[in-house]
Amino acid sequence: QQQQQHAQCTHRAAVMRRTNMMYEPRVDADALRRSRAHVGNAARVRRLAARMARGEGVHVLALGGSVTRGHGIVDTHDNAWPGQLVTFLRTAFPVHGVDGHDGTGGQPTRKLRTHVITDASTHGADMCFVEQRVNQLLNNAHADATRGEPDLVVLEFAINDYEAQDDERQLVFFHTPFFDGFQGLATCAEAVVRTLLERTTAAVVFLEFRTAVERRHTGATLHHVVAAHYGVPVISHADAFISPFFEQMDELFEYHLPTNATRLPPPYGCADKCFREDAVHAQFKCNPICKLILGAEAPPCLSPKRDATPCYSYLFAHDEVHPSALSHRLAADLVGHWMIDEFEIQCLADAAAATAAAGGGSSSGSKAAVVDDGTIKVNGDEHLAPLPTLNDRISPFGVMASPIVLRARTDVVAVNSTMMESGVPMLEALKSRGFRRYDDTKYHFGRVGWVADNVTDASAEVVFEVKQPKGCYTVSLGYLRSYENMGVFVVWVVEVDAVARAAAAAAARRGQRLDGLWRRHISVWSETQLRATCSGHCHVIVRTATARPPREKNKVKVISMAVRRCSSTTAADSNVGYDRAPHNGGGAENELAATVDSTDWSSSSFLDSSDSRDDDDDGGGGVNGGGSSGGG
């Protein structure tokens, strides 16, 4: 009987795998092995896989940046990895329309007729972006009678979380990832993961990508620290496919195919023409690997050797960052096969435990056996997850901050965004001059913001309103940081109430200077907590600063605004800094000339231009600036 149960488990898992192996190129066993960057605690995913095997529909929540959104490919709903994953799960785990259970002995969950996915990704988002929204996302899911709370949460942020990790000098001289500028990102990741684990019974997993530029690092190191502490599995598309891709590219001469060659085998190699070019968005074009890795102006790309043939990657779409449709499908396969493997392990363990409970013991010749230390052996290979003691208890301690601090960081009273995020109110301007809300990107992929461009002086202003019950609040501003075209701007938090305004007069005189330009070759959302506090009803005034040579442009793009209670901010700030993208500090002294209520908008700004002095730049960034909003 035990052998029959084992045979049923392995046969069913084999059928699941076979039904998802109809595409070429396939995910081979070596790629699957490399993708398991961190095994973690599999209790939640095994419980979830067992439910799916019984025919229950599940809700998957995908969180990520433009990679998850499928930037650069067509039909993103179907071709990006979230859509591909749902297709995989519907094939491997057909839904029979039965009532679901949360696996903890609780009440039955909602009935789903099929597996569903919520794609909550946003262009440029990183873990700190999600930190502001994670509670709101879960509240919205809880209120959704159709889908309900997520059963599986996939986090894709490695590329956008990398910040300055491509600075090789820092990597050489610092033997820990937690030097200046990295603590905040790691703490954001921990706050998100802990909130998901505390508020849901969902299985949580990191899905890690990387770019085609080998020297450019990712935020995977930071994620691994959090994953190890909380037992969160890590599935690495980077380790499975991009590392072998680098090895294959090293064999090429200046990233061109050898004479008379037309291709190197997929998925790690390349071909003499764009692979599945119809899957690349028509507004883009395929670029050969030489341009992706070395840049379009590199001599080998401009003037290749005689008889050298440009080589096009199977794994990337139009640039060095965003995956191709094939690459998305392979990423979905990695996650899907991981769930099948965990189902098989749990199925075999249940069979072995049932046989032991019936007094049959464990057969040495069987495919699965529970050994003395509580682990399980499948086909002679010992699995690290202990059974039956495997559980999903959450560590009472934090790795980057205490649990109190981590909860405080996600305690956001209000968040408004221009990115048309599901369940997040639009960031409306009270008044604006020189700013307008639109998608400033070349191909209009929904990267909306309050944008002031084509300005070189301090003439553009936009005003946002904070309106909360009387108390003490801090305001965080989200804006675009990029490597070109971006400018400097100054922000004031101005009390509307006359009494509060008089008490905060000294703080109101200090405008906080921020800079959207940096040296890092990536464009991402960035957040800075403003120094001035708000008593409940305030105006947040953003004003451009005068561009100075060699900076030719002074573009500013405001994307979001978040409000936290001072008590939460103080608790969090006592442990780790809040500034999402640290700059060199400081702020210009600026006199507030007139009250907001009495300002004649048609003839003057909120702030008298004579009192808004241009001091030296305090923010980071480089020179020769100016901005596009590309990037993750």
Secondary structure, 3 states (H helix, E strand, C coil): CHHHHHHHHHHHHHHHHHHCCCCCCCCCHHHHHHHEEECCCCHHHHHHHHHHHCCCCCEEEEEECHHHHCCCECCHHHHCHHHHHHHHHHHHCCCCCCCCECCCCCCECCCCCCCEEEECCCCCCCHHHHHHHHHHHHHHHHHCCCCCCCCEEEEECCCCCCCCCCCHHHHHHCCCCCCCCCHHHHHHHHHHHHHHHHHCCCEEEEEECCCCCCCCCCCHHHHHHHHHHHCCCEEEHHHHHHHHHHHHHHCCECCEECCCCCECCCCCCEECCCCCHHHECCCCCCCCHHHHHHCCCCHHHHCCCCCCEECEECCECCCCCCECHHHHHHHHHHHHHHHHHHHHHHHHHHHHHHHHHCCCCCCCCCCEEECCCCCEEECCEEECCCCCCCCCCCCCCCCCCCHHHHHHHCCEEEEEECCCCCCCCECCCCEEEECEEEECCCCCCCCEEEEECCCCCCCCEEEEEEECCCCCEEEEEEEEEECCCECEEEEEEEECCHHHHHHCHHHHCEEEEEECECCCCCCEEEEEEEEEEECCEEEEEEEECCCCCCCCCCEEEEEEEEEEEHHHHHHHHCCCCCCCCCCCCCCEECCCCCCCCCCCCCCCCCCCHHHCCCCCCCCCCCCCCCCCCCCC
